[in-house]
């Protein structure tokens, strides 16, 4: 049995069924949790990786736009009549 660090709800988890680093969610509040210890079983809030992924997507979109602009500039240099 473990306790949710967010809502203090009891979570039934067999410490033999989980490993350190595993993620699960609290049935009471829905918080994403990570197993930080197995003997005794300890849970902590899981890191929010989604924010980092969103930032990377924005950077990637900007790079694509810059590449497209460079290609247009190169095309104009080759065909000045257009």
PDB file with SEQRES, HELIX, SHEET and CRYST1 records, atoms N, CA, C and O in Angstrom:
SEQRES   1 A   82  UNK UNK UNK UNK UNK UNK UNK UNK UNK UNK UNK UNK UNK          
SEQRES   2 A   82  UNK UNK UNK UNK UNK UNK UNK UNK UNK UNK UNK UNK UNK          
SEQRES   3 A   82  UNK UNK UNK UNK UNK UNK UNK UNK UNK UNK UNK UNK UNK          
SEQRES   4 A   82  UNK UNK UNK UNK UNK UNK UNK UNK UNK UNK UNK UNK UNK          
SEQRES   5 A   82  UNK UNK UNK UNK UNK UNK UNK UNK UNK UNK UNK UNK UNK          
SEQRES   6 A   82  UNK UNK UNK UNK UNK UNK UNK UNK UNK UNK UNK UNK UNK          
SEQRES   7 A   82  UNK UNK UNK UNK                                              
HELIX    1 AA1 UNK A   50  UNK A   78  1                                  29    
SHEET    1 AA1 2 UNK A   2  UNK A   3  0                                        
SHEET    2 AA1 2 UNK A  10  UNK A  11 -1                                        
SHEET    1 AA2 3 UNK A  23  UNK A  25  0                                        
SHEET    2 AA2 3 UNK A  32  UNK A  38 -1                                        
SHEET    3 AA2 3 UNK A  41  UNK A  45 -1                                        
CRYST1    1.000    1.000    1.000  90.00  90.00  90.00 P 1           1          
ATOM      1  N   UNK A   1       0.859  -1.184   0.000  1.00  0.00           N  
ATOM      2  CA  UNK A   1       0.000   0.000   0.000  1.00  0.00           C  
ATOM      3  C   UNK A   1       0.899   1.239   0.000  1.00  0.00           C  
ATOM      4  O   UNK A   1       1.893   1.300   0.723  1.00  0.00           O  
ATOM      5  N   UNK A   2       0.530   2.223  -0.824  1.00  0.00           N  
ATOM      6  CA  UNK A   2       1.289   3.469  -0.894  1.00  0.00           C  
ATOM      7  C   UNK A   2       0.315   4.641  -0.773  1.00  0.00           C  
ATOM      8  O   UNK A   2      -0.899   4.469  -0.872  1.00  0.00           O  
ATOM      9  N   UNK A   3       0.861   5.814  -0.561  1.00  0.00           N  
ATOM     10  CA  UNK A   3       0.050   7.014  -0.410  1.00  0.00           C  
ATOM     11  C   UNK A   3       0.364   8.003  -1.522  1.00  0.00           C  
ATOM     12  O   UNK A   3       1.532   8.239  -1.833  1.00  0.00           O  
ATOM     13  N   UNK A   4      -0.671   8.583  -2.121  1.00  0.00           N  
ATOM     14  CA  UNK A   4      -0.491   9.584  -3.168  1.00  0.00           C  
ATOM     15  C   UNK A   4       0.058  10.867  -2.546  1.00  0.00           C  
ATOM     16  O   UNK A   4      -0.511  11.370  -1.577  1.00  0.00           O  
ATOM     17  N   UNK A   5       1.155  11.404  -3.086  1.00  0.00           N  
ATOM     18  CA  UNK A   5       1.721  12.630  -2.530  1.00  0.00           C  
ATOM     19  C   UNK A   5       0.860  13.863  -2.826  1.00  0.00           C  
ATOM     20  O   UNK A   5       1.048  14.911  -2.209  1.00  0.00           O  
ATOM     21  N   UNK A   6      -0.068  13.741  -3.753  1.00  0.00           N  
ATOM     22  CA  UNK A   6      -0.923  14.882  -4.118  1.00  0.00           C  
ATOM     23  C   UNK A   6      -2.157  14.972  -3.229  1.00  0.00           C  
ATOM     24  O   UNK A   6      -2.447  16.033  -2.676  1.00  0.00           O  
ATOM     25  N   UNK A   7      -2.894  13.851  -3.086  1.00  0.00           N  
ATOM     26  CA  UNK A   7      -4.164  13.897  -2.356  1.00  0.00           C  
ATOM     27  C   UNK A   7      -4.159  13.056  -1.077  1.00  0.00           C  
ATOM     28  O   UNK A   7      -5.160  13.020  -0.361  1.00  0.00           O  
ATOM     29  N   UNK A   8      -3.059  12.391  -0.786  1.00  0.00           N  
ATOM     30  CA  UNK A   8      -2.921  11.507   0.379  1.00  0.00           C  
ATOM     31  C   UNK A   8      -3.854  10.294   0.321  1.00  0.00           C  
ATOM     32  O   UNK A   8      -4.087   9.638   1.336  1.00  0.00           O  
ATOM     33  N   UNK A   9      -4.380  10.003  -0.859  1.00  0.00           N  
ATOM     34  CA  UNK A   9      -5.215   8.817  -1.013  1.00  0.00           C  
ATOM     35  C   UNK A   9      -4.364   7.569  -0.996  1.00  0.00           C  
ATOM     36  O   UNK A   9      -3.201   7.592  -1.398  1.00  0.00           O  
ATOM     37  N   UNK A  10      -4.954   6.467  -0.524  1.00  0.00           N  
ATOM     38  CA  UNK A  10      -4.226   5.207  -0.474  1.00  0.00           C  
ATOM     39  C   UNK A  10      -4.309   4.518  -1.827  1.00  0.00           C  
ATOM     40  O   UNK A  10      -5.375   4.447  -2.438  1.00  0.00           O  
ATOM     41  N   UNK A  11      -3.170   4.011  -2.283  1.00  0.00           N  
ATOM     42  CA  UNK A  11      -3.084   3.346  -3.574  1.00  0.00           C  
ATOM     43  C   UNK A  11      -2.596   1.929  -3.330  1.00  0.00           C  
ATOM     44  O   UNK A  11      -1.544   1.711  -2.730  1.00  0.00           O  
ATOM     45  N   UNK A  12      -3.384   0.964  -3.810  1.00  0.00           N  
ATOM     46  CA  UNK A  12      -2.998  -0.436  -3.647  1.00  0.00           C  
ATOM     47  C   UNK A  12      -2.069  -0.825  -4.780  1.00  0.00           C  
ATOM     48  O   UNK A  12      -2.491  -0.952  -5.930  1.00  0.00           O  
ATOM     49  N   UNK A  13      -0.799  -1.013  -4.447  1.00  0.00           N  
ATOM     50  CA  UNK A  13       0.219  -1.431  -5.405  1.00  0.00           C  
ATOM     51  C   UNK A  13       1.090  -2.470  -4.715  1.00  0.00           C  
ATOM     52  O   UNK A  13       1.567  -2.263  -3.599  1.00  0.00           O  
ATOM     53  N   UNK A  14       1.287  -3.590  -5.399  1.00  0.00           N  
ATOM     54  CA  UNK A  14       2.175  -4.622  -4.867  1.00  0.00           C  
ATOM     55  C   UNK A  14       3.605  -4.227  -5.210  1.00  0.00           C  
ATOM     56  O   UNK A  14       3.944  -4.110  -6.388  1.00  0.00           O  
ATOM     57  N   UNK A  15       4.442  -4.021  -4.214  1.00  0.00           N  
ATOM     58  CA  UNK A  15       5.809  -3.561  -4.464  1.00  0.00           C  
ATOM     59  C   UNK A  15       6.618  -4.549  -5.293  1.00  0.00           C  
ATOM     60  O   UNK A  15       7.668  -4.189  -5.826  1.00  0.00           O  
ATOM     61  N   UNK A  16       6.148  -5.790  -5.410  1.00  0.00           N  
ATOM     62  CA  UNK A  16       6.839  -6.774  -6.239  1.00  0.00           C  
ATOM     63  C   UNK A  16       6.437  -6.663  -7.712  1.00  0.00           C  
ATOM     64  O   UNK A  16       7.096  -7.234  -8.581  1.00  0.00           O  
ATOM     65  N   UNK A  17       5.360  -5.930  -7.992  1.00  0.00           N  
ATOM     66  CA  UNK A  17       4.874  -5.759  -9.363  1.00  0.00           C  
ATOM     67  C   UNK A  17       5.401  -4.494 -10.033  1.00  0.00           C  
ATOM     68  O   UNK A  17       5.173  -4.297 -11.227  1.00  0.00           O  
ATOM     69  N   UNK A  18       6.093  -3.640  -9.302  1.00  0.00           N  
ATOM     70  CA  UNK A  18       6.589  -2.387  -9.863  1.00  0.00           C  
ATOM     71  C   UNK A  18       8.092  -2.271  -9.665  1.00  0.00           C  
ATOM     72  O   UNK A  18       8.671  -2.892  -8.774  1.00  0.00           O  
ATOM     73  N   UNK A  19       8.705  -1.468 -10.509  1.00  0.00           N  
ATOM     74  CA  UNK A  19      10.126  -1.178 -10.409  1.00  0.00           C  
ATOM     75  C   UNK A  19      10.308   0.327 -10.248  1.00  0.00           C  
ATOM     76  O   UNK A  19       9.418   1.110 -10.582  1.00  0.00           O  
ATOM     77  N   UNK A  20      11.453   0.716  -9.741  1.00  0.00           N  
ATOM     78  CA  UNK A  20      11.775   2.126  -9.616  1.00  0.00           C  
ATOM     79  C   UNK A  20      11.737   2.770 -10.997  1.00  0.00           C  
ATOM     80  O   UNK A  20      12.332   2.253 -11.943  1.00  0.00           O  
ATOM     81  N   UNK A  21      11.036   3.901 -11.111  1.00  0.00           N  
ATOM     82  CA  UNK A  21      10.909   4.597 -12.382  1.00  0.00           C  
ATOM     83  C   UNK A  21       9.588   4.328 -13.089  1.00  0.00           C  
ATOM     84  O   UNK A  21       9.218   5.054 -14.012  1.00  0.00           O  
ATOM     85  N   UNK A  22       8.864   3.278 -12.657  1.00  0.00           N  
ATOM     86  CA  UNK A  22       7.559   2.989 -13.255  1.00  0.00           C  
ATOM     87  C   UNK A  22       6.595   4.133 -12.966  1.00  0.00           C  
ATOM     88  O   UNK A  22       6.699   4.807 -11.942  1.00  0.00           O  
ATOM     89  N   UNK A  23       5.657   4.340 -13.888  1.00  0.00           N  
ATOM     90  CA  UNK A  23       4.661   5.391 -13.689  1.00  0.00           C  
ATOM     91  C   UNK A  23       3.276   4.790 -13.581  1.00  0.00           C  
ATOM     92  O   UNK A  23       2.971   3.782 -14.218  1.00  0.00           O  
ATOM     93  N   UNK A  24       2.444   5.413 -12.775  1.00  0.00           N  
ATOM     94  CA  UNK A  24       1.060   5.011 -12.608  1.00  0.00           C  
ATOM     95  C   UNK A  24       0.253   6.242 -12.263  1.00  0.00           C  
ATOM     96  O   UNK A  24       0.816   7.318 -12.062  1.00  0.00           O  
ATOM     97  N   UNK A  25      -1.058   6.097 -12.190  1.00  0.00           N  
ATOM     98  CA  UNK A  25      -1.876   7.259 -11.843  1.00  0.00           C  
ATOM     99  C   UNK A  25      -2.697   6.960 -10.600  1.00  0.00           C  
ATOM    100  O   UNK A  25      -3.050   5.812 -10.331  1.00  0.00           O  
ATOM    101  N   UNK A  26      -2.991   7.996  -9.857  1.00  0.00           N  
ATOM    102  CA  UNK A  26      -3.760   7.873  -8.636  1.00  0.00           C  
ATOM    103  C   UNK A  26      -5.233   7.694  -9.000  1.00  0.00           C  
ATOM    104  O   UNK A  26      -5.779   8.493  -9.761  1.00  0.00           O  
ATOM    105  N   UNK A  27      -5.883   6.657  -8.467  1.00  0.00           N  
ATOM    106  CA  UNK A  27      -7.296   6.460  -8.775  1.00  0.00           C  
ATOM    107  C   UNK A  27      -8.197   7.517  -8.133  1.00  0.00           C  
ATOM    108  O   UNK A  27      -9.333   7.712  -8.566  1.00  0.00           O  
ATOM    109  N   UNK A  28      -7.695   8.195  -7.107  1.00  0.00           N  
ATOM    110  CA  UNK A  28      -8.482   9.211  -6.412  1.00  0.00           C  
ATOM    111  C   UNK A  28      -8.473  10.552  -7.142  1.00  0.00           C  
ATOM    112  O   UNK A  28      -9.530  11.112  -7.434  1.00  0.00           O  
ATOM    113  N   UNK A  29      -7.271  11.066  -7.438  1.00  0.00           N  
ATOM    114  CA  UNK A  29      -7.162  12.413  -8.019  1.00  0.00           C  
ATOM    115  C   UNK A  29      -6.680  12.419  -9.468  1.00  0.00           C  
ATOM    116  O   UNK A  29      -6.749  13.450 -10.137  1.00  0.00           O  
ATOM    117  N   UNK A  30      -6.186  11.263  -9.964  1.00  0.00           N  
ATOM    118  CA  UNK A  30      -5.738  11.170 -11.348  1.00  0.00           C  
ATOM    119  C   UNK A  30      -4.331  11.683 -11.598  1.00  0.00           C  
ATOM    120  O   UNK A  30      -3.905  11.753 -12.751  1.00  0.00           O  
ATOM    121  N   UNK A  31      -3.603  12.041 -10.561  1.00  0.00           N  
ATOM    122  CA  UNK A  31      -2.244  12.550 -10.720  1.00  0.00           C  
ATOM    123  C   UNK A  31      -1.321  11.472 -11.289  1.00  0.00           C  
ATOM    124  O   UNK A  31      -1.440  10.296 -10.946  1.00  0.00           O  
ATOM    125  N   UNK A  32      -0.403  11.888 -12.159  1.00  0.00           N  
ATOM    126  CA  UNK A  32       0.617  10.985 -12.688  1.00  0.00           C  
ATOM    127  C   UNK A  32       1.696  10.829 -11.623  1.00  0.00           C  
ATOM    128  O   UNK A  32       2.252  11.813 -11.136  1.00  0.00           O  
ATOM    129  N   UNK A  33       1.981   9.586 -11.272  1.00  0.00           N  
ATOM    130  CA  UNK A  33       2.933   9.297 -10.207  1.00  0.00           C  
ATOM    131  C   UNK A  33       4.060   8.427 -10.724  1.00  0.00           C  
ATOM    132  O   UNK A  33       3.902   7.688 -11.695  1.00  0.00           O  
ATOM    133  N   UNK A  34       5.200   8.527 -10.060  1.00  0.00           N  
ATOM    134  CA  UNK A  34       6.366   7.724 -10.405  1.00  0.00           C  
ATOM    135  C   UNK A  34       6.840   6.980  -9.165  1.00  0.00           C  
ATOM    136  O   UNK A  34       6.856   7.535  -8.066  1.00  0.00           O  
ATOM    137  N   UNK A  35       7.220   5.734  -9.344  1.00  0.00           N  
ATOM    138  CA  UNK A  35       7.762   4.937  -8.241  1.00  0.00           C  
ATOM    139  C   UNK A  35       9.203   5.399  -8.021  1.00  0.00           C  
ATOM    140  O   UNK A  35      10.047   5.270  -8.909  1.00  0.00           O  
ATOM    141  N   UNK A  36       9.475   5.935  -6.834  1.00  0.00           N  
ATOM    142  CA  UNK A  36      10.826   6.410  -6.527  1.00  0.00           C  
ATOM    143  C   UNK A  36      11.541   5.497  -5.540  1.00  0.00           C  
ATOM    144  O   UNK A  36      12.740   5.647  -5.303  1.00  0.00           O  
ATOM    145  N   UNK A  37      10.811   4.560  -4.971  1.00  0.00           N  
ATOM    146  CA  UNK A  37      11.404   3.584  -4.060  1.00  0.00           C  
ATOM    147  C   UNK A  37      10.517   2.355  -3.997  1.00  0.00           C  
ATOM    148  O   UNK A  37       9.293   2.466  -4.075  1.00  0.00           O  
ATOM    149  N   UNK A  38      11.126   1.181  -3.857  1.00  0.00           N  
ATOM    150  CA  UNK A  38      10.325  -0.039  -3.846  1.00  0.00           C  
ATOM    151  C   UNK A  38      10.312  -0.763  -2.496  1.00  0.00           C  
ATOM    152  O   UNK A  38       9.440  -1.599  -2.261  1.00  0.00           O  
ATOM    153  N   UNK A  39      11.240  -0.466  -1.628  1.00  0.00           N  
ATOM    154  CA  UNK A  39      11.236  -1.132  -0.335  1.00  0.00           C  
ATOM    155  C   UNK A  39      11.664  -0.161   0.746  1.00  0.00           C  
ATOM    156  O   UNK A  39      12.860  -0.082   1.028  1.00  0.00           O  
ATOM    157  N   UNK A  40      10.785   0.563   1.351  1.00  0.00           N  
ATOM    158  CA  UNK A  40       9.325   0.520   1.186  1.00  0.00           C  
ATOM    159  C   UNK A  40       8.891   1.253  -0.090  1.00  0.00           C  
ATOM    160  O   UNK A  40       9.637   2.059  -0.647  1.00  0.00           O  
ATOM    161  N   UNK A  41       7.677   0.954  -0.532  1.00  0.00           N  
ATOM    162  CA  UNK A  41       7.131   1.551  -1.740  1.00  0.00           C  
ATOM    163  C   UNK A  41       6.916   3.043  -1.523  1.00  0.00           C  
ATOM    164  O   UNK A  41       6.197   3.449  -0.609  1.00  0.00           O  
ATOM    165  N   UNK A  42       7.550   3.867  -2.378  1.00  0.00           N  
ATOM    166  CA  UNK A  42       7.416   5.321  -2.303  1.00  0.00           C  
ATOM    167  C   UNK A  42       7.018   5.866  -3.662  1.00  0.00           C  
ATOM    168  O   UNK A  42       7.557   5.455  -4.690  1.00  0.00           O  
ATOM    169  N   UNK A  43       6.067   6.799  -3.660  1.00  0.00           N  
ATOM    170  CA  UNK A  43       5.611   7.430  -4.883  1.00  0.00           C  
ATOM    171  C   UNK A  43       5.854   8.927  -4.821  1.00  0.00           C  
ATOM    172  O   UNK A  43       5.819   9.527  -3.747  1.00  0.00           O  
ATOM    173  N   UNK A  44       6.100   9.524  -5.974  1.00  0.00           N  
ATOM    174  CA  UNK A  44       6.260  10.970  -6.075  1.00  0.00           C  
ATOM    175  C   UNK A  44       5.549  11.398  -7.352  1.00  0.00           C  
ATOM    176  O   UNK A  44       5.247  10.563  -8.205  1.00  0.00           O  
ATOM    177  N   UNK A  45       5.281  12.683  -7.488  1.00  0.00           N  
ATOM    178  CA  UNK A  45       4.663  13.172  -8.714  1.00  0.00           C  
ATOM    179  C   UNK A  45       5.608  12.933  -9.884  1.00  0.00           C  
ATOM    180  O   UNK A  45       6.806  13.200  -9.786  1.00  0.00           O  
ATOM    181  N   UNK A  46       5.072  12.436 -10.977  1.00  0.00           N  
ATOM    182  CA  UNK A  46       5.889  12.151 -12.158  1.00  0.00           C  
ATOM    183  C   UNK A  46       6.283  13.457 -12.824  1.00  0.00           C  
ATOM    184  O   UNK A  46       5.500  14.407 -12.848  1.00  0.00           O  
ATOM    185  N   UNK A  47       7.491  13.510 -13.365  1.00  0.00           N  
ATOM    186  CA  UNK A  47       7.895  14.718 -14.091  1.00  0.00           C  
ATOM    187  C   UNK A  47       7.005  14.907 -15.310  1.00  0.00           C  
ATOM    188  O   UNK A  47       6.590  13.938 -15.945  1.00  0.00           O  
ATOM    189  N   UNK A  48       6.715  16.165 -15.631  1.00  0.00           N  
ATOM    190  CA  UNK A  48       5.825  16.475 -16.747  1.00  0.00           C  
ATOM    191  C   UNK A  48       6.645  16.659 -18.010  1.00  0.00           C  
ATOM    192  O   UNK A  48       7.076  17.771 -18.315  1.00  0.00           O  
ATOM    193  N   UNK A  49       6.867  15.554 -18.763  1.00  0.00           N  
ATOM    194  CA  UNK A  49       7.677  15.586 -19.978  1.00  0.00           C  
ATOM    195  C   UNK A  49       6.953  16.227 -21.140  1.00  0.00           C  
ATOM    196  O   UNK A  49       7.591  16.661 -22.099  1.00  0.00           O  
ATOM    197  N   UNK A  50       5.618  16.296 -21.076  1.00  0.00           N  
ATOM    198  CA  UNK A  50       4.859  16.845 -22.197  1.00  0.00           C  
ATOM    199  C   UNK A  50       5.239  18.277 -22.500  1.00  0.00           C  
ATOM    200  O   UNK A  50       5.250  18.673 -23.666  1.00  0.00           O  
ATOM    201  N   UNK A  51       5.555  19.078 -21.466  1.00  0.00           N  
ATOM    202  CA  UNK A  51       5.920  20.475 -21.705  1.00  0.00           C  
ATOM    203  C   UNK A  51       7.192  20.581 -22.521  1.00  0.00           C  
ATOM    204  O   UNK A  51       7.291  21.425 -23.412  1.00  0.00           O  
ATOM    205  N   UNK A  52       8.171  19.731 -22.226  1.00  0.00           N  
ATOM    206  CA  UNK A  52       9.421  19.766 -22.967  1.00  0.00           C  
ATOM    207  C   UNK A  52       9.198  19.392 -24.420  1.00  0.00           C  
ATOM    208  O   UNK A  52       9.794  19.992 -25.314  1.00  0.00           O  
ATOM    209  N   UNK A  53       8.342  18.402 -24.664  1.00  0.00           N  
ATOM    210  CA  UNK A  53       8.061  17.976 -26.030  1.00  0.00           C  
ATOM    211  C   UNK A  53       7.402  19.084 -26.822  1.00  0.00           C  
ATOM    212  O   UNK A  53       7.707  19.271 -27.999  1.00  0.00           O  
ATOM    213  N   UNK A  54       6.491  19.831 -26.186  1.00  0.00           N  
ATOM    214  CA  UNK A  54       5.814  20.923 -26.878  1.00  0.00           C  
ATOM    215  C   UNK A  54       6.811  22.002 -27.283  1.00  0.00           C  
ATOM    216  O   UNK A  54       6.712  22.565 -28.373  1.00  0.00           O  
ATOM    217  N   UNK A  55       7.768  22.291 -26.411  1.00  0.00           N  
ATOM    218  CA  UNK A  55       8.769  23.306 -26.736  1.00  0.00           C  
ATOM    219  C   UNK A  55       9.608  22.864 -27.926  1.00  0.00           C  
ATOM    220  O   UNK A  55       9.939  23.675 -28.791  1.00  0.00           O  
ATOM    221  N   UNK A  56       9.950  21.587 -27.971  1.00  0.00           N  
ATOM    222  CA  UNK A  56      10.744  21.075 -29.080  1.00  0.00           C  
ATOM    223  C   UNK A  56       9.976  21.182 -30.388  1.00  0.00           C  
ATOM    224  O   UNK A  56      10.562  21.492 -31.425  1.00  0.00           O  
ATOM    225  N   UNK A  57       8.666  20.930 -30.352  1.00  0.00           N  
ATOM    226  CA  UNK A  57       7.856  21.009 -31.559  1.00  0.00           C  
ATOM    227  C   UNK A  57       7.858  22.421 -32.115  1.00  0.00           C  
ATOM    228  O   UNK A  57       7.926  22.607 -33.331  1.00  0.00           O  
ATOM    229  N   UNK A  58       7.783  23.415 -31.250  1.00  0.00           N  
ATOM    230  CA  UNK A  58       7.791  24.805 -31.697  1.00  0.00           C  
ATOM    231  C   UNK A  58       9.124  25.116 -32.357  1.00  0.00           C  
ATOM    232  O   UNK A  58       9.157  25.738 -33.419  1.00  0.00           O  
ATOM    233  N   UNK A  59      10.215  24.695 -31.748  1.00  0.00           N  
ATOM    234  CA  UNK A  59      11.534  24.942 -32.321  1.00  0.00           C  
ATOM    235  C   UNK A  59      11.658  24.271 -33.684  1.00  0.00           C  
ATOM    236  O   UNK A  59      12.204  24.859 -34.617  1.00  0.00           O  
ATOM    237  N   UNK A  60      11.154  23.039 -33.805  1.00  0.00           N  
ATOM    238  CA  UNK A  60      11.226  22.323 -35.067  1.00  0.00           C  
ATOM    239  C   UNK A  60      10.437  23.041 -36.149  1.00  0.00           C  
ATOM    240  O   UNK A  60      10.889  23.119 -37.291  1.00  0.00           O  
ATOM    241  N   UNK A  61       9.260  23.571 -35.809  1.00  0.00           N  
ATOM    242  CA  UNK A  61       8.445  24.297 -36.782  1.00  0.00           C  
ATOM    243  C   UNK A  61       9.171  25.538 -37.273  1.00  0.00           C  
ATOM    244  O   UNK A  61       9.117  25.859 -38.460  1.00  0.00           O  
ATOM    245  N   UNK A  62       9.852  26.240 -36.369  1.00  0.00           N  
ATOM    246  CA  UNK A  62      10.593  27.434 -36.760  1.00  0.00           C  
ATOM    247  C   UNK A  62      11.733  27.080 -37.697  1.00  0.00           C  
ATOM    248  O   UNK A  62      12.003  27.809 -38.651  1.00  0.00           O  
ATOM    249  N   UNK A  63      12.407  25.962 -37.433  1.00  0.00           N  
ATOM    250  CA  UNK A  63      13.497  25.525 -38.300  1.00  0.00           C  
ATOM    251  C   UNK A  63      12.992  25.212 -39.696  1.00  0.00           C  
ATOM    252  O   UNK A  63      13.658  25.540 -40.678  1.00  0.00           O  
ATOM    253  N   UNK A  64      11.834  24.587 -39.806  1.00  0.00           N  
ATOM    254  CA  UNK A  64      11.263  24.243 -41.110  1.00  0.00           C  
ATOM    255  C   UNK A  64      10.940  25.515 -41.877  1.00  0.00           C  
ATOM    256  O   UNK A  64      11.196  25.602 -43.077  1.00  0.00           O  
ATOM    257  N   UNK A  65      10.372  26.512 -41.180  1.00  0.00           N  
ATOM    258  CA  UNK A  65      10.051  27.778 -41.838  1.00  0.00           C  
ATOM    259  C   UNK A  65      11.316  28.473 -42.328  1.00  0.00           C  
ATOM    260  O   UNK A  65      11.333  29.021 -43.431  1.00  0.00           O  
ATOM    261  N   UNK A  66      12.374  28.456 -41.522  1.00  0.00           N  
ATOM    262  CA  UNK A  66      13.628  29.085 -41.920  1.00  0.00           C  
ATOM    263  C   UNK A  66      14.217  28.381 -43.138  1.00  0.00           C  
ATOM    264  O   UNK A  66      14.719  29.037 -44.050  1.00  0.00           O  
ATOM    265  N   UNK A  67      14.160  27.050 -43.160  1.00  0.00           N  
ATOM    266  CA  UNK A  67      14.672  26.298 -44.301  1.00  0.00           C  
ATOM    267  C   UNK A  67      13.891  26.628 -45.564  1.00  0.00           C  
ATOM    268  O   UNK A  67      14.484  26.756 -46.635  1.00  0.00           O  
ATOM    269  N   UNK A  68      12.584  26.769 -45.463  1.00  0.00           N  
ATOM    270  CA  UNK A  68      11.755  27.094 -46.622  1.00  0.00           C  
ATOM    271  C   UNK A  68      12.110  28.482 -47.144  1.00  0.00           C  
ATOM    272  O   UNK A  68      12.180  28.686 -48.355  1.00  0.00           O  
ATOM    273  N   UNK A  69      12.333  29.436 -46.245  1.00  0.00           N  
ATOM    274  CA  UNK A  69      12.706  30.795 -46.649  1.00  0.00           C  
ATOM    275  C   UNK A  69      14.047  30.785 -47.372  1.00  0.00           C  
ATOM    276  O   UNK A  69      14.219  31.481 -48.373  1.00  0.00           O  
ATOM    277  N   UNK A  70      14.997  30.001 -46.873  1.00  0.00           N  
ATOM    278  CA  UNK A  70      16.313  29.921 -47.506  1.00  0.00           C  
ATOM    279  C   UNK A  70      16.203  29.315 -48.900  1.00  0.00           C  
ATOM    280  O   UNK A  70      16.877  29.767 -49.825  1.00  0.00           O  
ATOM    281  N   UNK A  71      15.362  28.298 -49.059  1.00  0.00           N  
ATOM    282  CA  UNK A  71      15.189  27.678 -50.366  1.00  0.00           C  
ATOM    283  C   UNK A  71      14.575  28.668 -51.362  1.00  0.00           C  
ATOM    284  O   UNK A  71      14.961  28.697 -52.530  1.00  0.00           O  
ATOM    285  N   UNK A  72      13.615  29.482 -50.893  1.00  0.00           N  
ATOM    286  CA  UNK A  72      13.012  30.491 -51.760  1.00  0.00           C  
ATOM    287  C   UNK A  72      14.054  31.511 -52.200  1.00  0.00           C  
ATOM    288  O   UNK A  72      14.095  31.902 -53.366  1.00  0.00           O  
ATOM    289  N   UNK A  73      14.892  31.937 -51.266  1.00  0.00           N  
ATOM    290  CA  UNK A  73      15.936  32.905 -51.587  1.00  0.00           C  
ATOM    291  C   UNK A  73      16.909  32.325 -52.617  1.00  0.00           C  
ATOM    292  O   UNK A  73      17.319  33.024 -53.543  1.00  0.00           O  
ATOM    293  N   UNK A  74      17.276  31.063 -52.461  1.00  0.00           N  
ATOM    294  CA  UNK A  74      18.187  30.422 -53.402  1.00  0.00           C  
ATOM    295  C   UNK A  74      17.548  30.313 -54.784  1.00  0.00           C  
ATOM    296  O   UNK A  74      18.224  30.494 -55.796  1.00  0.00           O  
ATOM    297  N   UNK A  75      16.260  30.019 -54.829  1.00  0.00           N  
ATOM    298  CA  UNK A  75      15.554  29.892 -56.099  1.00  0.00           C  
ATOM    299  C   UNK A  75      15.497  31.257 -56.801  1.00  0.00           C  
ATOM    300  O   UNK A  75      15.663  31.333 -58.018  1.00  0.00           O  
ATOM    301  N   UNK A  76      15.266  32.325 -56.044  1.00  0.00           N  
ATOM    302  CA  UNK A  76      15.224  33.668 -56.624  1.00  0.00           C  
ATOM    303  C   UNK A  76      16.587  34.054 -57.176  1.00  0.00           C  
ATOM    304  O   UNK A  76      16.666  34.730 -58.202  1.00  0.00           O  
ATOM    305  N   UNK A  77      17.650  33.640 -56.521  1.00  0.00           N  
ATOM    306  CA  UNK A  77      19.001  33.937 -57.005  1.00  0.00           C  
ATOM    307  C   UNK A  77      19.272  33.242 -58.330  1.00  0.00           C  
ATOM    308  O   UNK A  77      19.966  33.790 -59.186  1.00  0.00           O  
ATOM    309  N   UNK A  78      18.733  32.044 -58.507  1.00  0.00           N  
ATOM    310  CA  UNK A  78      18.959  31.298 -59.743  1.00  0.00           C  
ATOM    311  C   UNK A  78      18.102  31.831 -60.896  1.00  0.00           C  
ATOM    312  O   UNK A  78      18.573  31.903 -62.031  1.00  0.00           O  
ATOM    313  N   UNK A  79      16.862  32.200 -60.616  1.00  0.00           N  
ATOM    314  CA  UNK A  79      15.928  32.671 -61.641  1.00  0.00           C  
ATOM    315  C   UNK A  79      15.487  34.093 -61.319  1.00  0.00           C  
ATOM    316  O   UNK A  79      14.395  34.273 -60.780  1.00  0.00           O  
ATOM    317  N   UNK A  80      16.269  35.086 -61.620  1.00  0.00           N  
ATOM    318  CA  UNK A  80      15.923  36.453 -61.233  1.00  0.00           C  
ATOM    319  C   UNK A  80      14.700  36.985 -62.000  1.00  0.00           C  
ATOM    320  O   UNK A  80      14.109  37.974 -61.567  1.00  0.00           O  
ATOM    321  N   UNK A  81      14.302  36.371 -63.114  1.00  0.00           N  
ATOM    322  CA  UNK A  81      13.150  36.857 -63.867  1.00  0.00           C  
ATOM    323  C   UNK A  81      11.848  36.557 -63.176  1.00  0.00           C  
ATOM    324  O   UNK A  81      10.861  37.252 -63.418  1.00  0.00           O  
ATOM    325  N   UNK A  82      11.798  35.537 -62.312  1.00  0.00           N  
ATOM    326  CA  UNK A  82      10.539  35.158 -61.653  1.00  0.00           C  
ATOM    327  C   UNK A  82      10.273  35.973 -60.453  1.00  0.00           C  
ATOM    328  O   UNK A  82       9.256  35.778 -59.788  1.00  0.00           O  
TER     329      UNK A  82                                                      
END                                                                             
